[in-house]
Amino acid sequence: MAVRRRVLVSAGTCSAKLFYGGFVTSDDSPATALCSAKGCRTPAAWSVVWNNPKLHTPDRRKVWLACDEHRQHLADFLDVRGFLIEVEPFRPGTPPE
């Protein structure tokens, strides 16, 4: 059984192999990146890029991964709080722009 862990990496500040946030299995395979919605185990299709301006510098980018079903819900949750930067297709191994 694979060990699950949370990976959160901000673009430009880390040389880690993975450049996205979400659950991945212990083999660090980008193909196992899952949606960040609570309880969802669907493979990620979208990167929801955000930051909290009260906590993060303007260049800091945090990323939630989303499946097609949860993309709008996660984006709306962040947008209503003024945190949403953009939603883009998930590209494993690519930092958010």
C-alpha positions as CSV (number, residue, x, y, z in Angstrom):
1,M,0.0,0.0,0.0
2,A,1.3,3.4,-1.0
3,V,1.9,6.0,1.7
4,R,-0.1,9.2,1.0
5,R,1.4,12.6,1.8
6,R,0.5,16.2,1.1
7,V,2.8,18.0,-1.4
8,L,2.7,21.8,-1.5
9,V,5.4,23.5,-3.4
10,S,5.4,27.1,-4.5
11,A,6.9,27.9,-7.9
12,G,10.3,29.5,-7.9
13,T,11.2,28.8,-4.3
14,C,11.9,25.1,-4.4
15,S,13.9,22.7,-6.6
16,A,11.7,19.8,-5.7
17,K,10.7,17.3,-8.4
18,L,7.0,18.0,-8.0
19,F,5.5,21.5,-8.7
20,Y,1.9,21.1,-7.6
21,G,-0.2,20.7,-4.5
22,G,-2.3,17.6,-3.9
23,F,-2.1,14.1,-2.7
24,V,0.4,11.9,-4.4
25,T,1.5,8.3,-3.5
26,S,4.9,7.5,-2.1
27,D,6.3,6.8,-5.6
28,D,5.9,10.5,-6.5
29,S,4.4,9.6,-9.9
30,P,2.6,12.7,-11.3
31,A,0.1,10.3,-12.8
32,T,-1.2,9.7,-9.2
33,A,-2.0,13.4,-8.4
34,L,-5.5,13.5,-7.0
35,C,-8.1,16.2,-6.7
36,S,-7.7,18.4,-3.6
37,A,-11.4,18.4,-2.8
38,K,-12.1,16.7,0.6
39,G,-12.7,13.0,0.1
40,C,-12.2,13.0,-3.7
41,R,-9.9,10.4,-5.2
42,T,-10.3,11.4,-8.8
43,P,-7.1,12.2,-10.9
44,A,-6.4,15.9,-11.2
45,A,-7.2,17.6,-14.4
46,W,-6.9,21.3,-13.3
47,S,-4.5,23.5,-11.3
48,V,-6.4,26.1,-9.2
49,V,-3.7,28.7,-8.5
50,W,-4.2,31.1,-5.5
51,N,-2.6,33.0,-2.7
52,N,-3.8,34.7,0.5
53,P,-2.6,38.3,0.2
54,K,-2.8,38.7,4.0
55,L,-0.3,35.8,4.5
56,H,1.7,35.5,1.3
57,T,3.9,37.8,-0.8
58,P,2.3,38.7,-4.2
59,D,4.7,36.4,-6.1
60,R,3.8,33.3,-3.9
61,R,1.6,30.8,-5.7
62,K,-0.2,28.0,-4.0
63,V,-2.0,25.3,-6.0
64,W,-4.9,23.1,-5.4
65,L,-5.5,20.3,-7.9
66,A,-9.1,19.7,-9.1
67,C,-10.9,17.1,-11.1
68,D,-13.6,18.2,-13.6
69,E,-16.3,17.8,-11.1
70,H,-14.7,20.0,-8.4
71,R,-13.0,22.6,-10.5
72,Q,-15.7,25.2,-10.3
73,H,-16.4,24.6,-6.6
74,L,-12.8,25.0,-5.6
75,A,-12.3,28.1,-7.8
76,D,-15.5,29.7,-6.4
77,F,-14.4,29.0,-2.8
78,L,-11.2,30.9,-3.4
79,D,-12.6,33.6,-5.6
80,V,-15.2,34.7,-3.1
81,R,-12.4,35.2,-0.6
82,G,-10.3,37.2,-3.1
83,F,-7.6,34.4,-3.2
84,L,-8.1,33.0,-6.8
85,I,-5.4,33.9,-9.3
86,E,-6.2,31.5,-12.2
87,V,-7.4,28.0,-13.2
88,E,-5.3,26.2,-15.8
89,P,-5.0,22.7,-17.1
90,F,-2.9,20.5,-14.8
91,R,0.5,19.7,-16.3
92,P,2.5,17.4,-14.1
93,G,6.0,18.6,-13.3
94,T,5.3,22.1,-14.5
95,P,5.2,25.0,-12.0
96,P,2.3,27.4,-12.2
97,E,3.0,30.5,-14.3
